[in-house]
Amino acid sequence: MATETLTAHDFKDPVILLSGGVDYEMYKSFRDQLAGAPAEGLIVVELSTLGGDPEVARMMGEDVRFHSELEPGRRIVFLGKAAIYSAGTTFMSFFAPENRYLTRGTRLMIHERKLSKQLAIDGPLTTCIATVKATLHEIEASIAIQNEGFENLIAGSRVTMDELLEKAPSNWYIEASEAQQLGLVAAVI
């Protein structure tokens, strides 16, 4: 499907409207709306969110990727409105850069994944080692997943992975016009 830059008129009637926390309720709404979307043409997914579950964002993103590959007659486009924080930015990263748009004044927020966990070490020493290793493996796998998403987000942009990894720990906020200048989105409408 053609990937020319869209105009405000193209976003007049989004097919999929999502707002609020990225959670399983949003995922169900997304799936229901995607199932009812036209089989061909422009499919606008409009989102406003202060964040949520990154794994739900990845599931929604994989659906976008999958349907984009399966149904080349569809052009699935992201429209971020007002706030696209955390898991919302993760979801946006699954859209091709030429299919990412933001409304004026929208802010993206990118941060590292967070972990809150108590590690209780109690029992036979070999069991203690296994508990510590399991937690370390969980952290390492989460970092790998996080960085895969970061790579998707910055692919084809002027943002380097080093720059992103430097700014993400302290919550990097990016205004829409800056996101466009950096090549993270196709346009601001």
PyMOL commands that set and color helices and strands:
alter all, ss='L'
color gray80, all
select helices_A, chain A and resi 8-11+24-35+54-70+87-92+97-99+125-154+161-170+176-181
alter helices_A, ss='H'
color red, helices_A
select strands_A, chain A and resi 16-19+41-49+74-85+100-102+107-110+172-175+187-188
alter strands_A, ss='S'
color yellow, strands_A
deselect
rebuild
show_as cartoon
